[in-house]
Amino acid sequence: MATRKGIALAAGAAAMVLMTACSSGGGGQTSGDSGASGGGATGEFEGRGPITYVQGKDNSGLMAPMLEDWNKDHPDEKVEMIELSAEADQQRNSMVQNAQTQSDAYCVISLDNIHVAEFAAHRWVEPLNEADFEKDKILPAVWQTGLYRDQLYAVPYASDGGILYYRKDLLEQAGVTDPPKTWDDMKKGCEAVRGLDGHSDIGCYGGQMAKYEGLTVNVDEAIHSAGGQIVSPEGEVVVDSPEALKGLQTLENAFKDNFIPEEALTYKEEEGRAAFESDRLVYYRNWPYQYSLTKEKLGDKFGVAPLPGLTADQPEGGMSSLGGHNVAISSFCKNKATAYDFIKWFTSEDIEKRLLTEQTLAPIYSALYDDQELIDQYPYLPALKGSIESAAPRPQVVNYGDVSAAIQDAVFPVLQGQATSEQAVKDLSAKLTELTSAQQ
C-alpha cells in the first residue's frame, strides 16, 4: 500500500456470530419502512422524554455546556451526559455490560468507529435511516465507519487522524526552523535540542505506547507507513511481510536507540501530552483534540505537522489510522424518538463547527475543511482533510477486540526489548489467522 500524508488526522472483544442486520435490535421501533435508504428496514422511533448521552471522559470540559443548548430548547426531553473512562477499551467494556444486561441507563452512545460492527452484529444498537442525514456532505471515508453490512447504525460526529506536535520553541533555540518531514528529520532536530543547556536527556519522540488500544493504533500506522498491512480489506492476514516487518522494526529500533524513551511504554494520550507540555518530549503523536488544550498550556511554543515518513524517501509523510467517534441509539433506550432527534441535532453542521472551534475535534463535513475563516484559525485543516480521505482503517473485523489484543500481546514485548520483530510478525500472523478463521 502506498504511503501518503497523515496529519491531525471494527470492533472489539469476544468472538461472535455474524448476523444479518436488516431488523431492529432490542425493540422500540414500529413496523419497518421497506423504502428506507441504507439497505435495512427502519421505522418510526417511539418514546419521548429525558435521555442520556454516554461518551468517554470529556478532557475539554466543554461537551456538557454545549449539551445545555439542547436542554434549553427541549425542557421535557433533556439530555444528561454520562462520562466513562478516558480509555477506549474501558469505554467499550462499560457499554457492552450495559447492553448485555439490557439496561436502559444508556441511550445515545458514542462509539469508537472500530466498535460499530460489533454492536450492530449483536443488535445492541438500532438501525437508522440514512435519508435523514446529510450523507452527500460528509467525507465518504468517515460516513462508511457508521455502516455494517451496508446499513447505517451509527452516525459519525467526529473524525480523527494522527498529528505530529513539536516543540517549536526548543527547536528554534537549537537552530531548527522547519517542521520534520521524516523520522531522520526528527532525529536531527532532537539531537540539536539535546545540545541545549538542561535538555541533554529530553525524549525525542512519543506516541501511545502503553499496552492498550493506543498501541494498536501506533503499530498500525507504522506498518501502513512502511507499505504494509495487518489484515487486508478482504480479511486476509498479511502481517508476515517485509513491509510490515520494516514498520515494526522502526519502533523496535527507536526504543533501542533511546529515540523513543522507555517512559513512553506508559503513555496513553494524556500521559504523553503531559510529557510533551512539561519539556520531556520534543515530538509527540496524538489526536487533534490536544490542540486546544496544548494551546492553552503552551501558547505559541508548539507547532503541528503531518505524521513524518519513516525514511528519507518518504518526504510526503506517513499514514494515519482512521479514528473517530459515531453516535448510535441503544436498543434498550426507552425514549428512542427523542434520541433520534438528538442525534440529528448533534451531527448537524452547526454543531460540527462548534465541536471543531470549541474542542478541536475533526469535523465530518467536507465544507468545514474548505472554510477560509476556519483555515485561518486551524491551518492544518486542508491537509487533515486529505489525510482522512485516504487514512488507513485498523483491521476491519467483527471480533476486533480479540485482534487488537493479539497485536498488543505480540508487539509490547518487542518494545520492551524482550522479543524480536521477526518473531512477533510470525507469531501474530498465526494468531490472527486463528482468530479470523473462527469468524468465517
N, C-alpha and C positions, 0 to 999 in steps of 0.2 A: 504494500500500500504506500502511495507517495505521501511524503510529509508536506506540511504547509504551515502557515502562521497559525499560532494558537494564542489568543490573548484572553484579557479579563473575561476571558471566555474564548424485565429486568428482574428478576426480582426475588426476594430473599427468603431464606431459611429452609424448612424441611421439604423433602420431595413430595410431589403431589400429582394427582391425575389430571391431565389436561381435559378441560370441559368445554362444551360448546357455550358460547356467550350470547345467545340470542333471546334470553329471557331475563326477567328481573331477579334480584337477589332475594333478600330476606323479607320481602313484602313491602307494601306501601304504594304500589303503582296500580292503576286501573288497567283495563284491557289495553293491549298493545295497539300501536298505530302502524300498520304494515307499510305506510308510505313514509315513515320516518327515515331521514337520511342517516347513513352511518352503518348500515348492514345489520342492524338488530332491531327488535321490536321495542319501542319505548312508548310509554303512555303518559297520562297526566299524573303528576305527583299530588299527593294529598297530605293534609295536615298543616296547620299554621299555628305559629306560636314561637316561644323562645327556642333558640338553638345554641349549640356550642360549635366553636371553631377550634380545631386542635392542630398544633404545629410544634416543632422543636423550639428550643429556647430562643427567645427574641433578644439577640445580642444588641440590637439597636435600641430597644426600649420604645420603639415608635409604632409598632403594629397596633397595640391596644388603643392608643389615642386615635388612630385612623379609623378603627372599627366603630368608635363612638359616633362618627358621622352617619353610619348606617343606623345606629341605635336612635339617634335624634329623629330620623325620618321614619323609623319603624318602632314606635314605643311599645307596641303589643307583640313585636316579633324580634326582640333584642337578641344580639349575639354575645355570648360570653366566650372569651378566649381561654383555652387551656394550654399551658406551656408544658412540653415534655422535656426530655433530656436534650442537651446540645449535640449528642452523638446520634448519627443516623441509625446505627444498629439498635440502640436502646429505644429510639422513637418507634421503629418498626415493631419491636417486641411489645411495646405498650399497645399499639394499635391492633396487633394480632391477638393479644389476650382479650382486648375489648370485643373483637369480632367473634372469637371462639366462644365467649360467654354470652354472645348475642345481647350485649348491653346497649342501652340507648344513651349512654353517657356521652359518647362521641357522635357528632352529627356530620359536620363538614370536616373532612380530614385532609391535611396537607401531606401528600405522598411524595417522597423522593421518586423521581421518574423511573428508577430501576425497580420499584416495588409495584408499579401499576399492574403488570401482568399477573403477579401472584394474587393480588387482591381481587382482580377481575376473574381469574380462573376459579377461585374459591367462592365467588359470588358474595364477597364481603362488601362490595360497592355496587351501586346501581348503574345500569347503562343509561347514557344520556343521549339527547337528540342533537347531533352536530349542527343541524339547521338553526338552532337557537344561538349559535356562537359565530363570531366573525372569522371563520377559518381562512378565508382568502387574504386576510390582512395579517395573519400570524405566520412567522417564519416556518416553512414546511417541516424542517427537521425537528422543530420544537413541537409542532402540532402532533407529529407522529408519536411522540412519547406518551400521549394520552390514549392511544388505541391498543386494543387487544383483539386479535382476530378481526380486524377491520371495523370494530365497534368502538365508539367513544365511551370511555369510562371515567376519565379524569381530564379536566381542562387545565392546561399549563397556565401558571400565573407568574413564574419566574424561571428564566433560563439560567444557565451558568456555564462558565468556562474558566479555565485556569488563567491567571495573570501573574506576571513577574513584578514583584515590588522590589525596589532597590533604594539603598540609602544614598540619595543624590548628594547630600551634604558631605558625607565621609569620602565619597568617590571624588568629588570636586576638590576637596582638601588634598587628596592624593594625586591630583592632576588628571583624573579620568572624567571626561565630559560627555561621552556618548553612551547611550544605553547599550547593553550587551545584545548581540545577535546570536552568539553561540556559547557553548559551555567554555570554550577556550577564552572567549572574551571575559566571562565571569571569573575565570581563574586568574587572568592578568589583573583585573580590577581588584580582586580580593587581595592579591599579593601586594598591590600598591597601598591598599588601606592598612594592611598589616605592618607596613613600614611607618605608619604614623605613631607618634608617641601615645602609649596607653591602649593600643589596639593590636598588639602583636599576636594575641590569642583569639581574635574575633573569628566566629564561624563564617564560612564563605556562603554556603547555600543551605537552605532547608525547605522541606515540604512536610506533608503529613505522613510521617514515617512510623508512628505507633501502630501496634497490631490491631487495626480496626478498618472500617471501610475506606478511610482516607488513604491507607497504604495501597489498597487495591487500585484506587484512582491514580496514584502516583506511579505505580508499576505499569498500569495500563497505558499511561501517557508516554512513559519511557519506551515501552515496546512499540507502540504505534509510531513514535517519533523516529525510531530506528527502522521503520518499514515493516514491522511485524504485526502479528495479531495473536490473541489468546484463543478466541473461538471465532470462526468465520461467520459472516451473516447467515450462512446456510446451516449453521450449527455444528460444523466440523471443528474438532480440536486441532489447532495448528500451532500451538505454543512451542513445540520442539522444532525450531527453525533457526538458522543462523541469524536472522534479523531479530527475533525475539531474544535470543541469547545475547546479542550485542546490546540491546536495550537494558537488560537486567545487569549485564556486566558494567555498564556505565554507572549504575547506582552502587554496585558492589565496590568498584574501584574508588568511587568518590568517598565512601566511608573509610576504606583502607588508607587513602591519601589525606584524610582529615579535611577534605574539601567540604564534605557534609559532616558536621560534628556529631560525636556519639550521642550528645544530648538530644539530637533530632529523633532518636528512636522513641522518645516520649512525646513527640509533638503531635497533637491534634490541631485543629485550626487555631484555637485561641492561645494554646501554649506557644505555638510558633509565632503568632502575631506579637505576643508579649516579648519574645526574644528579639524580634526584629525592631520593635519600638524601644527596647532598652539597650541598644548598641551591642547585641550579641550575635547579630547576623547582618551580612551585607546584602544578601539577596534572599528573597522568600517567595515561594509559590503559594498562592492562595486564591480564593474566590473574590469576585467583585465586591461582596458585602463589606470587605475590610476597608475599602477605600475611604468611606465617610468616617469610620472610626479612627483610622490612622491619620486622616486629615485633621481631625480634632486634636489628636495627641501630638503629632509632629509638624503640623502646618505644611510648609513647602520643603521640608527636609527630605522628602522621598519622591520617587518617580515611579511610573508604571511602564511596562513594555510587554510585547508578545513573549510567550514562552520561547526561550532560545533553542536553536538547533543543537543536537548532540555533538556534531562535528563541524569542522571549519567549512565543509562543503554544503552546509545547510543554513546559509545566512537568512533564508526566508523564514526560519523559525521551526519550532517543534509543533507537536499536535496535542491539542487539549482533549480531555474526555468531555463528553456532553453531560453536564449536570443540569440541575433544575428541579423544581417542585411543581406539582399539579394538585388541584383540589378535586375531591370526589365526595359523593354522598354515601355515608354508611348505610348499608341495607337495613340496619336496625334503628335508624333515626326515626323519631315519631313525626316531626314536623318537616316532612320532605318538601312540601311546596315552598315553604319559607327558605329552606336550604337551597333549593334550586334557584330561587330569585337572588339569594345572597351570592351564589357562585357567578351568576350573570353580572351582578354589580361588581364583584371582587375582581373579575377578569376583564372589565371594561377598559377602554383605552385611557380614560381619565384616571382611573386608579392605578393602571400600569405606569403612567407618568409619575404619579406620586411615589410609587414604590421605587422608581429609579432615583428621583430627586431627594427623597427623604431617607432611603435606606440603601441606595446604590445597588439595588437588585437589577439584574439584567432583564430588560423587558422582552415581551414575546412579540410585540407588534413591529413590523418592518419599518413603518413610518417614523417611529421614535428614534431609530438609529440614523435617520436622514434629516432630522430636525436640526437646523443650524444653531439655534439657541442652545439646544441640549449639547451639541458637539462642542460649542464654545466652553460649556461648563464641564463636560466629560470628553476630552479629546480622543479617548480611546474607542469611542462608540463605533466608528466605521470599521475599524479593524476587528472589533469584537463581533460585529455582525457577520463579517466574512468568516471568522473563526467558528462561530456557532453553526453557520450553514454547512460547514464541512467537518465539524468536530466528529470524533470517533466515539460511538457509544460503547459502554462497557459490555461484556458478554450478554447478549440478548437471549436469555434462557429463563424459563419459568422458575426453576429452582436456583435462582440467582444467589440466595444466601449461602447455600452449600458451595457453590462455585467460588464466591468471594472468599469464604472461609478457607477453602483449599488453596487459593492464591496466597493468602496471608500466611498460612501454615508453611508453604513451600519457600516463600521469599524472606520472611522475617529472619530465619537463621542465617541466611546469606548476608544480610545487612549487619548481623551481629558478628560476622566472621566465623560462624560455626558450620557453614556449608558452602558449597561452590555453586556458581550459577549453572554450570554444566549439569550437575546432578539435579538441581532444582527444576530445570525445564523438563528433564526426563521424568522425574517423579510427578511433576504437575501434569504433564501430558497423560500419564497413566491414570491419575486420579480423576482428571476431568473427563476422560473417555468413559470411565466407570460411571460417573455422575450423569453425563449426558445420555449414555445408553439406557440408563434406568428410566429416562423420561420418554423414550421412543416406544 
